[in-house]
Amino acid sequence: MTLSTIDTAMVVAYAIFIFGLAQWVSRRKGDAQEDSAGYFLASRALPWWAIGASLIAANISAEQIVGMAGSGYAIGLAISSYEWMAALTLLIVGKFFLPVFLKNNITTMPEFLEARFGPTIRTVMAVFWLVLYVFVNLTSILWLGSIAVRQVAGVDQDVALAVLGVFALAYQIRGGLKAVALTDIVQVALLVMGGLIVSGIALGQLGEGAGALHGFERLVRAVPDHFHMILSPDSPHYKDLPGLGVLIGGLWIANLSYWGFNQYIIQRTLAAKSLGEAQRGIVFAAFLKLLMPVIIVLPGIAAVLLAPDLTKPDQAYPAMMHLLPNGLLGLVFAALTAAIIASTASKINSIATIFTLDLYARKIAPGASEVQLVRVGRITACVATVIGIVAARPLLGGMDQAFQYIQEFSGFVTPGITVIFLTGLFWPRATEAGALAGALASVMLSALFRFGGVTALTEIPFMHRMAMVFFASLALTVVVSLLGKAPVREGKGIMEGVSFATSRGFVIASALVSAILVALYTVWW
């Protein structure tokens, strides 16, 4: 499929607008000087709407849109648990994690680890996250994004790869996080609008002139097996979504690590005007998460009837885009591109933040000026982008399921990261040695499950394996911590003065999100 002239014009107009908007919000007022807080944390002045939108924009990219729509095609509504349980996780992050991070003026997640445990774990985890972000996350976002652009617009994949990377770098390199976060509200609005258009037209086609609602009712009647949130053990997809284990098992570990302790995500909330503003942004993101299956998963399920002969499930979303008339196709393609650009820019900014503040400012040039730190951040962003573009094909070109590449390698350390932060936050006796032991155990045990060659282990559902690794790593962290001396930093009172009290609005919004989730799971159980 190729884009018409009007579709191409809409995409170009989007690119010009978002680039211009980013430059406008990045401008400095008067004689204000650049500093690291301004570049990496938007001067800690982000409003709630920018925080909430930016959380979603950083999270949703082409691989998630195409991949989750494909899972909707193959599995059904059950894949929505990734989105709906994330809404609940966000509320937990806002209630219990953000008060600690913001009270202690944390800038990066490795910085928190040093404040709680010591300098060694900060350096180790900073290096780990840099490698993960550059060679796994950034390459994957760019590679899978270029595949989506090729499938929809017929653009050469290598050209798409380079253009996506360079544009994502260019529009945010001047203003840093401020440029990313304050433009993400436009990116998310475009994403939601485009997704609703695809869902509406797909259901309208199924409605055969009687409307989208009639089309949805027809879809539910035609493929009832695709409208169960909890899969039974005899489902061919049970290993991916193991029934009740989705609600009470390993998905919680992955979600807490991703939404609570991941620099790429949490950086937006650390840049809030205040704790209350950050929590309002969290609530906004939680409500947006409830909407995501409607604009991503539902088109994939609709494709079961509208495009029943697809050779690969991941072709479902592009197939639904084929239904769009000229003009609307350009708008939806711009929305898809916006998702790719926003998440790529967010990843680049987080890479620059960690390298500059956790490694360069501490290990390479401790006395560096603020202007120098910003300059290093920009250079790091450029280098990371070039590496991501160049390394994407060698790393991912031979893989049939590049999305699985992200999950496999990120999942090796996810249980350990969750253990480190949960014990660091809520168990004063945890030591640096215990935390490092837990992280190492997470990698080793995950590798054993994946490559150990024991069929009984490899057949265990991924979410169950993650839970098992989490509890084993937690046990080792506790044992090593108790065998060693009590941590010197225990007395520094990282929890001192922290209040977990929330506003009435946060409580009401949390109750509403929870009630909606209960209703959704009750109806579609």
C-alpha positions in Angstrom: 0.0 0.0 0.0 1.2 3.5 -0.8 -0.1 6.9 0.4 -2.0 9.2 -1.9 -1.0 12.8 -2.4 -3.4 14.1 0.2 -2.3 11.4 2.7 1.3 12.3 2.2 0.5 16.0 2.6 -1.2 15.3 5.9 1.9 13.3 7.2 4.2 16.1 6.1 2.0 18.7 7.7 2.1 16.7 11.0 5.9 16.5 10.9 6.2 20.3 10.3 3.7 21.1 13.0 5.2 18.9 15.7 8.7 20.0 14.9 7.7 23.7 15.1 5.8 23.2 18.3 8.8 21.5 19.9 11.0 24.4 19.0 8.5 26.9 20.3 8.1 25.2 23.7 11.9 24.8 23.9 12.7 28.5 23.7 14.4 30.2 26.6 12.9 33.3 28.2 15.0 36.4 28.4 18.6 35.7 29.5 17.8 32.4 31.2 20.8 30.0 31.1 20.5 26.3 30.2 20.9 23.9 33.1 20.6 20.2 33.6 17.4 20.4 35.6 15.8 22.4 32.8 17.0 20.0 30.1 16.5 16.7 31.8 13.6 17.5 34.1 11.8 20.4 32.3 12.8 22.6 35.3 10.5 20.4 37.5 7.5 22.3 36.2 5.4 19.9 34.1 1.6 20.2 34.5 -0.6 17.1 35.0 -1.9 17.0 31.5 1.7 16.9 30.0 2.7 14.2 32.5 -0.3 11.9 31.8 0.0 12.3 28.0 3.7 11.8 28.0 3.4 8.6 30.1 1.2 7.2 27.4 3.2 8.6 24.5 6.4 7.0 25.8 4.6 3.7 26.3 2.7 3.2 23.1 4.7 2.7 19.9 4.3 0.9 16.6 5.3 -2.5 18.0 2.6 -2.2 20.6 -0.1 -1.0 18.2 0.7 -3.6 15.6 1.7 -6.3 18.1 -1.4 -6.0 20.4 -3.7 -5.7 17.4 -2.2 -8.9 16.1 -2.7 -10.5 19.5 -6.3 -9.3 19.4 -6.6 -11.1 16.1 -5.0 -14.4 17.4 -6.1 -14.4 21.0 -8.8 -11.8 21.6 -9.7 -9.4 24.3 -7.6 -11.2 26.9 -4.5 -9.4 25.7 -6.1 -6.2 27.0 -5.0 -7.2 30.5 -1.6 -5.6 29.7 -3.4 -2.3 29.3 -6.1 -2.5 32.0 -3.8 -3.9 34.7 -1.3 -1.1 33.9 -4.1 1.4 34.8 -4.2 -0.1 38.3 -0.4 -0.2 38.5 -0.2 3.5 37.7 -2.4 4.3 40.7 -0.1 2.2 43.0 2.9 4.1 41.6 1.2 7.4 42.3 0.1 6.5 45.8 3.2 4.7 47.2 6.3 5.3 45.0 6.1 8.9 43.9 5.9 10.4 47.4 9.3 8.9 48.2 10.9 9.9 44.9 9.7 13.4 44.9 10.3 14.0 48.6 13.9 13.1 48.1 14.2 15.2 44.8 15.3 12.1 42.9 16.4 12.8 39.3 17.2 9.3 38.0 16.4 5.8 39.3 20.1 5.0 39.7 20.4 8.1 41.9 17.7 6.7 44.2 19.7 3.4 44.4 22.7 5.3 45.6 20.7 7.3 48.1 19.3 4.1 49.5 22.1 1.5 49.1 25.4 3.0 47.9 27.4 4.2 44.9 28.3 0.8 43.5 24.8 -0.3 42.7 24.1 3.1 41.1 27.0 2.7 38.6 26.1 -1.0 37.9 22.5 -0.3 37.2 23.2 2.9 35.2 25.5 0.9 32.9 22.9 -1.9 32.7 20.1 0.5 31.8 22.2 2.2 29.1 23.0 -1.0 27.4 19.4 -2.2 27.6 17.9 1.1 26.4 20.3 1.5 23.5 20.7 -2.1 22.2 17.3 -3.5 23.1 14.7 -0.8 23.5 15.8 1.9 21.1 16.8 -0.5 18.3 13.5 -2.3 18.7 11.4 0.8 18.6 13.2 2.0 15.5 13.2 -1.3 13.7 9.6 -2.2 14.4 8.5 1.3 13.6 10.3 1.1 10.3 8.5 -2.2 9.5 5.1 -0.5 10.2 6.0 2.4 8.0 7.0 0.1 5.2 3.9 -2.0 5.5 1.5 0.9 5.5 3.2 3.5 3.2 5.5 1.3 1.1 8.6 3.3 2.1 12.0 1.5 1.9 12.7 0.2 5.4 16.2 1.5 5.7 15.0 5.0 4.7 12.2 4.8 7.2 14.6 3.7 9.9 16.9 6.6 9.4 14.2 9.2 9.0 12.3 8.1 12.2 15.5 8.2 14.2 16.8 11.5 12.9 13.4 13.2 13.2 12.9 12.0 16.8 16.3 13.2 17.7 16.0 16.6 16.0 12.7 17.7 17.4 13.7 17.2 21.0 17.4 17.8 21.1 17.1 21.5 21.7 14.6 21.4 24.6 15.1 18.0 26.1 12.3 16.6 28.2 10.3 19.8 28.0 10.1 19.5 24.2 9.1 15.8 24.5 6.5 16.2 27.3 4.8 19.4 26.1 4.3 18.0 22.6 3.1 14.6 23.7 -0.4 15.9 24.4 -0.7 16.5 20.6 0.9 13.1 19.9 -1.5 11.3 22.2 -4.6 13.2 20.9 -3.6 12.2 17.4 -3.1 8.6 18.5 -6.5 8.4 20.2 -8.2 10.1 17.3 -6.6 7.8 14.7 -7.3 4.7 16.7 -11.0 5.6 17.2 -11.3 6.2 13.4 -9.9 2.8 12.6 -12.1 1.1 15.2 -15.2 3.0 14.1 -14.7 2.3 10.4 -14.0 -1.4 11.0 -17.1 -1.8 13.2 -19.1 0.2 10.7 -18.1 -2.2 8.0 -19.3 -5.1 10.2 -22.5 -3.2 10.9 -23.4 -3.2 7.2 -25.0 0.2 7.4 -26.6 -0.2 10.8 -23.8 1.5 12.6 -20.7 0.7 14.7 -22.6 -0.5 17.7 -24.5 -3.1 15.6 -21.1 -4.1 14.1 -19.7 -4.6 17.6 -22.7 -6.8 18.6 -22.2 -8.8 15.4 -18.5 -9.2 16.2 -19.3 -10.5 19.7 -21.8 -13.0 18.4 -19.5 -14.2 15.6 -16.3 -14.7 17.6 -17.4 -15.2 21.3 -14.2 -17.0 22.1 -12.3 -13.7 21.4 -14.2 -12.0 24.2 -12.9 -13.7 27.3 -10.4 -11.9 29.6 -9.4 -15.0 31.5 -8.3 -17.9 29.4 -8.9 -21.5 30.4 -6.0 -24.0 30.7 -7.1 -25.7 27.5 -6.7 -22.5 25.5 -3.8 -22.7 23.0 -2.7 -19.3 24.3 -2.8 -20.2 28.0 1.0 -20.2 28.1 1.1 -16.5 27.1 -1.9 -15.4 29.3 -2.2 -18.1 32.1 -5.7 -17.5 33.3 -6.0 -16.1 36.8 -2.2 -15.9 36.9 -2.5 -12.7 34.8 -4.4 -11.0 37.6 -2.4 -12.3 40.6 0.9 -13.4 39.1 4.0 -12.2 37.2 2.3 -9.4 35.3 2.3 -7.4 38.5 6.1 -7.8 38.7 6.6 -6.6 35.1 4.1 -3.7 35.5 5.7 -2.4 38.8 9.1 -2.5 37.3 8.0 -0.8 34.0 5.8 1.9 35.4 7.4 2.5 38.8 11.2 2.0 38.4 11.9 2.6 34.7 13.7 5.9 34.0 12.2 6.0 30.5 8.7 6.2 32.1 9.1 7.6 35.6 11.1 10.6 34.4 8.0 12.5 33.5 6.6 12.3 37.0 9.9 13.3 38.6 9.6 16.5 36.5 6.2 17.5 38.0 5.5 20.8 39.6 4.5 19.0 42.8 3.4 15.6 44.1 -0.2 16.5 43.6 0.4 17.5 40.0 2.3 14.2 39.4 -0.6 12.2 40.9 -3.1 14.0 38.7 -1.0 13.1 35.7 -0.9 9.5 36.9 -4.7 9.4 37.1 -5.0 11.0 33.6 -2.7 8.2 32.2 -4.7 5.5 34.0 -7.9 6.6 32.3 -6.2 6.7 29.0 -5.0 3.2 29.6 -8.6 2.0 30.0 -9.2 3.3 26.5 -6.2 1.7 24.7 -7.8 -1.7 24.0 -10.7 0.1 22.2 -8.3 1.7 19.8 -5.6 -1.0 19.5 -7.1 -4.5 20.3 -10.6 -4.0 18.9 -9.4 -3.5 15.3 -7.4 -6.7 15.6 -10.5 -8.6 16.7 -12.6 -7.0 13.9 -10.0 -8.2 11.4 -11.0 -11.8 12.2 -14.2 -11.2 10.2 -13.0 -8.5 7.8 -9.6 -10.1 6.9 -9.9 -13.8 7.9 -7.1 -15.1 5.7 -4.1 -13.1 7.0 -0.9 -15.2 7.0 0.4 -13.4 10.2 -1.6 -11.9 13.0 0.6 -8.8 13.0 -0.9 -7.9 9.6 -4.3 -7.2 11.2 -3.8 -3.5 12.0 -2.4 -2.6 8.6 -5.2 -4.6 7.0 -7.8 -2.5 8.9 -6.0 0.7 7.7 -6.7 -0.5 4.1 -10.3 0.2 4.8 -9.7 3.9 5.3 -10.4 6.4 2.5 -7.8 8.9 1.3 -7.3 11.6 3.8 -8.3 9.5 6.8 -5.5 7.1 5.9 -3.1 10.0 6.1 -4.4 11.0 9.5 -4.2 7.5 10.9 -0.7 7.0 9.4 0.3 10.3 11.0 -1.0 8.9 14.3 1.0 5.7 13.9 4.1 7.8 13.1 3.4 10.0 16.1 3.5 7.0 18.4 6.8 5.9 16.9 8.4 9.4 17.1 7.2 10.1 20.7 8.4 6.8 22.2 11.7 7.1 20.3 12.3 10.7 21.5 11.5 9.7 25.1 14.0 6.8 25.0 16.7 9.0 23.5 16.1 11.6 26.3 16.3 9.0 29.0 19.5 7.6 27.6 21.1 11.0 27.7 19.8 11.7 31.2 21.3 8.5 32.7 24.7 8.8 30.9 25.1 12.5 31.8 23.9 12.5 35.4 24.7 9.0 36.6 28.1 8.4 34.8 29.6 11.6 33.3 28.8 14.0 36.2 30.0 11.5 38.8 32.8 9.5 37.2 34.2 11.4 34.2 33.8 15.1 35.0 32.5 15.7 38.6 33.1 19.4 38.3 31.3 19.9 35.0 29.3 23.1 34.6 25.6 23.1 33.9 26.1 24.2 30.3 28.6 21.4 29.8 26.2 18.8 31.2 23.5 19.9 28.8 26.0 19.8 25.9 27.1 16.2 26.9 23.4 15.3 27.1 22.9 16.4 23.5 26.0 14.7 22.3 24.9 11.5 24.0 21.5 11.7 22.4 23.1 12.0 19.0 25.5 9.1 19.6 22.7 6.9 20.9 20.5 7.6 17.9 23.3 6.7 15.5 24.0 3.5 17.3 20.3 2.6 17.4 19.9 3.2 13.6 23.1 1.3 12.7 22.6 -1.6 15.1 18.9 -2.2 14.4 19.3 -4.4 11.3 22.2 -6.5 12.5 20.5 -7.2 15.8 16.9 -7.6 14.7 16.9 -8.1 10.9 17.0 -11.9 11.2 14.3 -12.2 13.8 10.7 -13.2 13.0 9.4 -11.8 16.3 11.4 -8.8 17.2 8.9 -7.8 19.8 9.7 -11.0 21.6 13.3 -9.9 21.7 12.4 -7.0 23.9 10.4 -9.2 26.3 13.0 -11.9 26.5 16.0 -9.7 27.4 14.1 -7.1 29.5 12.4 -9.9 31.4 15.7 -11.4 32.5 16.3 -8.6 35.0 12.7 -7.4 35.6 12.1 -9.5 38.8 15.5 -8.4 40.2 14.8 -4.7 39.6 11.4 -5.0 41.3 13.0 -6.7 44.3 15.7 -4.1 44.6 13.3 -1.2 44.6 10.6 -2.7 46.7 13.1 -3.7 49.4 14.9 -0.4 49.1 11.6 1.5 49.6 9.9 -0.5 52.2 12.5 -2.7 54.1 15.2 -0.6 55.9 17.3 -3.7 56.6 18.0 -4.4 52.9 21.7 -3.9 52.0 23.6 -3.1 48.8 25.1 -6.6 48.8 21.6 -8.1 49.1 20.2 -6.0 46.3 23.1 -6.9 44.0 22.7 -10.6 44.9 19.0 -10.4 44.1 19.6 -8.7 40.7 22.3 -11.3 39.8 20.0 -14.1 40.8 17.2 -12.7 38.6 19.4 -12.9 35.5 20.8 -16.3 36.3 17.5 -17.9 37.1 15.8 -16.4 34.1 18.6 -17.7 31.9 18.2 -21.2 33.5 14.4 -21.2 32.7 15.1 -20.0 29.2 18.2 -21.9 28.1 18.5 -24.6 30.7 17.2 -27.3 28.4 14.8 -28.7 31.0 11.4 -29.1 29.3 9.5 -28.9 32.6 11.0 -25.4 33.2 10.6 -24.1 29.6 6.9 -25.2 29.5 6.0 -23.1 32.5 4.1 -20.0 31.4 6.3 -16.9 31.2 4.3 -15.0 33.8 4.6 -17.9 36.3 8.3 -18.1 35.7 8.7 -14.4 36.4 6.8 -14.8 39.7 9.0 -17.7 40.6 12.2 -15.8 39.8 10.9 -12.8 41.8 10.3 -14.7 45.0 13.6 -16.6 44.7 15.5 -13.3 44.2 13.6 -11.7 47.1 14.5 -14.6 49.3 18.2 -14.3 48.4 18.1 -10.5 49.0 16.7 -11.0 52.4 19.2 -13.8 53.4 22.2 -11.9 52.1 21.0 -8.7 53.8 20.4 -10.4 57.2 23.8 -12.1 57.1 25.6 -8.8 56.5 25.9 -5.7 58.7 23.0 -3.3 58.9 23.3 -0.7 56.1 24.9 2.6 57.2 22.5 4.4 54.9 19.5 2.9 56.8 19.8 5.8 59.3 19.7 8.5 56.6 15.9 8.3 56.6 15.0 8.1 53.0 11.4 7.7 54.2 11.7 10.5 56.7 8.9 13.1 56.2 7.3 11.1 53.4 3.5 11.2 53.5 1.3 8.8 51.6 -1.8 10.9 52.1 -3.5 11.7 48.8 -6.1 14.3 47.7 -9.8 13.5 47.7 -9.7 13.7 43.9 -7.1 11.1 43.7 -9.0 8.7 45.9 -12.3 9.2 43.9 -10.5 8.8 40.6 -8.7 5.6 41.9 -12.0 4.2 43.0 -13.6 5.0 39.6 -10.8 3.3 37.7 -11.0 0.3 40.0 -14.8 0.1 39.6 -14.5 0.3 35.8 -11.9 -2.5 35.8 -14.1 -4.7 38.0 -17.0 -4.1 35.6 -14.9 -4.9 32.5 -13.6 -8.2 34.0 -17.0 -9.1 35.2 -18.7 -8.6 31.8 -15.9 -10.2 29.7 -14.7 -12.8 32.2 
